[in-house]
Amino acid sequence: MKILVTGGAGFIGSHIADACVQAGHEVIVVDDLSSGRVENVNEGARLERMDIRSPEAAQLIMDERPDLIDHHAAQMNVRRSVDDPGFDAEVNVLGFVNLLEAARNAGCRRVVFASSGGAVYGEPEQLPTDETEPLRPICPYGVSKLAGEQYLFYYQRVHGLRYVALRYANVYGPRQDPHGEAGVVAIFSQRLLGGQGVLINDDGLQTRDYVFVGDVVAANLAAFSSDYTGAVNIGTGVETSVVALYESIKAQVGAGGTAEHGPAKGGEIRRSALDASRAERELGWRPGVSLDEGLGRTVEYFSSRV
């Protein structure tokens, strides 16, 4: 199968591209390298450096006619989306529509879309949250991800383009970017390994559902071969506070700096955990890596790069 992975030089996308190459697929990686890294790209994949908003990206799909598009290229910073919602929409909505138009014209059979289980639900009424929860995003990033899902529904209904939208919990693991404001596990790991302190926003009691990148890769591979069309949560169903996460990473490191608290950030939800029962039922997927095991692998990765 010919698979085009957008964002395939980034954290999650590069792991997916690795798995696709290992499975014997022909893999084309599309990435503008604004946050992705060339060294993340599997040598068995072909890298095309381009912006998903560009005519060149659409033409590439028309020329290559991939069987499947795995879409991970995105503006993924919640706080940037709050500061610049126009840019967020340009990349996450218009960029995606650019690819979808090319995909339908090229006869692409399936799209797997990286959505956000934290952002699209907003402040959930129930925890763990399942896919029947009202969709009430409270940041532009969540709005743009929900728009992507709605465009997929349209393209499926009108043009027959099948899809799975994977609503991720907070994904962590090797290759996560420890710089900027995204990827708290990577940030904490690198700073504590360097003997530096960490900054925890607000009181640190806000919770997230942390899912290991290897489990996310397995969910994507399951979505490739499934006949299911629609949205599914990809998470563990377990809430972990930022303070508890910090203590767990500090224990893995065995030493490290102290934690200080800063102000709360706009656009962030208070609690999140995802019920992934539908993923198990429809995709045959369930998480296999515990938080302690995943944090151990992640700390080991960053330790080898200190």
C-alpha positions in Angstrom: 0.0 0.0 0.0 1.2 3.5 -0.7 0.8 5.7 2.4 1.3 9.5 2.6 2.1 10.6 6.1 1.8 14.4 6.7 3.8 15.6 9.6 5.9 12.5 9.2 9.1 14.2 10.4 7.4 15.2 13.7 6.9 13.4 17.0 4.0 11.1 16.3 4.1 11.1 12.5 7.7 9.8 12.4 6.8 6.9 14.6 3.9 6.0 12.3 6.1 6.3 9.2 8.6 4.0 10.9 5.9 1.4 11.5 4.6 1.7 7.9 8.0 1.2 6.4 8.6 -1.8 8.7 5.3 -3.3 7.5 6.5 -3.1 3.9 4.4 -0.1 2.7 5.6 2.5 0.3 5.8 5.7 2.5 5.9 9.3 1.4 6.4 11.9 4.2 5.1 15.4 3.7 6.5 17.9 6.2 7.6 21.6 6.0 10.1 21.0 8.8 8.8 23.9 10.8 8.8 21.7 13.9 9.7 18.3 12.4 13.3 17.1 12.1 15.0 15.5 9.1 16.7 13.0 11.4 13.3 11.6 12.4 12.4 10.5 8.9 12.9 6.8 8.3 15.5 6.2 5.6 13.0 3.9 3.9 10.6 6.7 3.4 10.7 9.5 0.9 10.6 13.1 2.3 8.8 15.8 0.4 9.4 19.2 2.1 6.3 21.3 1.6 3.5 23.1 3.3 0.1 21.3 3.4 -1.5 24.7 2.4 0.4 24.8 -0.9 -0.7 23.9 -4.4 2.5 21.7 -4.5 1.1 19.5 -1.7 -2.2 19.0 -3.6 -0.3 18.2 -6.8 1.8 15.7 -5.0 -1.3 13.8 -4.0 -2.6 14.0 -7.5 0.6 12.7 -8.9 1.3 9.9 -6.4 -2.3 8.8 -5.8 -1.7 7.3 -2.4 -4.1 4.6 -1.1 -4.2 6.2 2.3 -3.3 9.5 3.9 -2.3 9.6 7.5 -2.7 13.3 8.5 -0.6 14.5 11.4 0.6 17.9 10.1 -0.9 20.6 12.2 -0.6 23.8 14.2 -0.7 21.9 17.5 0.0 24.6 20.2 -3.2 25.4 22.1 -1.8 28.7 23.4 -0.7 29.8 19.9 -4.2 29.1 18.7 -5.6 31.4 21.4 -3.1 34.1 20.4 -3.4 33.7 16.6 -6.6 31.8 15.7 -6.3 32.9 12.1 -3.0 31.1 11.6 -4.4 28.0 13.4 -7.4 27.9 11.0 -5.1 28.4 8.0 -3.1 25.4 8.8 -5.5 23.1 10.5 -8.6 23.9 8.4 -7.6 25.3 5.0 -4.5 23.2 4.8 -6.5 20.0 5.5 -9.2 20.9 3.0 -6.5 21.5 0.4 -5.4 17.9 1.0 -8.9 16.5 1.1 -9.8 18.0 -2.3 -6.7 16.5 -3.8 -7.4 13.1 -2.1 -10.9 12.8 -3.5 -9.8 13.8 -7.0 -6.9 11.3 -6.8 -9.1 8.5 -5.7 -7.6 8.0 -2.3 -9.5 5.3 -0.4 -9.0 6.3 3.2 -7.9 9.1 5.5 -6.7 8.6 9.1 -6.9 12.0 10.9 -5.2 13.0 14.1 -7.8 14.8 16.2 -7.7 15.8 19.8 -9.7 14.1 22.5 -8.9 16.8 25.0 -9.6 19.8 22.9 -12.8 18.8 21.0 -14.8 18.0 24.1 -13.8 21.1 26.1 -14.8 20.8 29.7 -16.5 17.3 29.7 -19.6 16.5 31.7 -18.4 12.9 32.3 -15.0 11.3 33.0 -13.7 9.2 31.4 -15.3 10.8 28.4 -16.8 8.8 25.5 -17.6 9.8 22.0 -21.2 10.7 22.8 -20.0 13.6 25.0 -21.1 17.1 23.7 -18.4 18.7 21.5 -17.7 22.1 23.1 -14.1 23.1 22.4 -12.9 26.1 24.4 -9.8 27.0 22.3 -9.4 27.6 18.6 -7.2 24.5 18.2 -10.1 22.4 19.4 -12.4 24.2 17.0 -10.1 23.5 14.1 -9.8 19.9 15.0 -13.5 19.5 15.2 -13.8 21.3 11.9 -11.5 18.7 10.4 -13.8 15.9 11.6 -16.8 17.7 10.1 -15.1 18.1 6.8 -14.2 14.4 6.8 -17.9 13.5 7.5 -18.9 15.7 4.5 -16.3 14.1 2.2 -17.4 10.6 3.3 -21.1 11.4 2.8 -20.8 13.2 -0.5 -17.7 11.8 -2.1 -17.4 8.3 -0.4 -13.9 9.1 1.1 -13.7 6.8 4.2 -12.0 8.0 7.3 -11.2 7.4 11.0 -10.7 10.4 13.3 -8.5 9.4 16.2 -9.2 11.6 19.2 -5.9 11.4 21.0 -5.4 11.9 24.7 -2.0 13.5 25.7 0.6 11.6 23.6 4.1 11.3 25.0 7.3 9.4 24.4 10.6 9.4 22.6 11.1 12.2 20.0 8.6 14.5 21.7 9.8 18.1 21.4 11.1 19.4 24.8 11.1 23.0 23.7 8.3 25.5 23.6 5.1 25.0 25.5 3.8 21.7 24.2 4.8 18.2 25.5 5.0 18.5 29.3 6.5 15.0 29.7 9.4 15.9 27.4 9.9 19.3 29.0 9.9 17.9 32.5 12.2 15.0 31.5 14.8 17.1 29.9 14.8 19.8 32.6 15.0 17.3 35.5 17.7 15.3 33.8 19.7 18.6 33.5 19.1 19.3 37.2 16.9 22.2 36.4 13.6 23.2 38.0 10.2 23.0 36.2 7.3 25.4 36.0 3.8 24.1 36.7 1.0 26.2 35.5 -1.7 27.0 38.0 -2.0 24.7 41.0 -0.9 21.6 39.0 -4.0 19.7 40.0 -5.4 19.8 36.4 -5.5 16.3 35.0 -4.7 14.7 31.6 -4.8 11.2 30.2 -1.3 10.3 29.1 -1.0 7.7 26.3 2.3 6.3 25.0 3.3 7.0 21.4 3.8 3.3 20.7 0.2 2.7 21.6 -0.9 5.5 19.3 1.1 4.0 16.4 -0.8 0.7 17.0 -4.1 2.6 16.9 -3.2 4.1 13.5 -2.2 0.7 12.1 -5.5 -0.7 13.3 -7.4 2.2 11.7 -5.6 1.4 8.3 -7.2 -2.0 8.1 -10.5 -1.4 9.8 -13.8 -0.8 7.9 -15.0 1.6 10.6 -15.7 5.2 9.7 -16.1 7.9 12.3 -14.4 9.1 15.5 -12.7 7.1 18.2 -11.0 8.0 21.4 -7.4 6.9 21.9 -6.5 7.1 25.5 -6.1 5.1 28.8 -9.1 6.4 30.8 -6.8 7.4 33.6 -6.5 10.9 35.0 -3.1 12.1 36.1 -2.5 15.5 37.6 0.5 17.6 36.5 1.9 17.5 40.0 1.7 13.6 40.1 3.3 13.5 36.6 6.1 15.7 37.9 6.7 13.4 40.9 6.7 10.3 38.7 9.2 11.7 36.2 11.4 12.9 39.1 11.4 9.4 40.5 12.3 8.0 37.1 15.2 10.5 36.8 16.4 9.8 40.4 17.3 13.4 40.9 16.4 16.8 39.6 15.3 20.3 40.3 12.3 21.7 42.1 8.9 22.7 40.8 7.5 26.2 40.9 4.0 27.3 40.1 3.0 29.9 37.6 -0.3 31.4 36.4 -3.0 29.4 34.6 -3.0 29.6 30.8 -6.0 30.5 28.7 -7.8 27.9 26.6 -6.7 24.9 28.7 -9.3 22.5 30.2 -9.2 21.5 33.8 -9.7 17.7 33.6 -9.5 15.1 30.8 -9.6 11.3 30.5 -10.9 9.4 27.5 -13.0 6.2 27.4 -11.5 4.2 24.6 -14.1 1.4 24.6 -15.2 2.2 21.1 -11.6 1.9 19.9 -11.4 -1.6 21.4 -14.8 -2.6 19.9 -14.3 -1.1 16.4 -10.5 -1.2 15.9 -9.5 -4.0 18.3 -7.2 -1.5 20.0 -6.4 -1.0 23.7 -3.5 0.7 25.4 -0.7 -1.7 26.3 1.9 0.5 28.0 1.4 1.7 31.6 2.4 5.3 32.5 5.3 4.2 34.6 6.7 2.0 31.8 6.2 4.7 29.2 7.8 7.4 31.4 10.7 5.1 31.9 11.2 4.7 28.2 10.9 8.4 27.6 13.3 9.4 30.4 15.8 6.8 29.0 15.5 8.4 25.5 16.2 11.9 26.8 18.9 10.6 29.1 20.8 9.3 26.1 20.7 12.8 24.6 21.8 14.9 27.6 
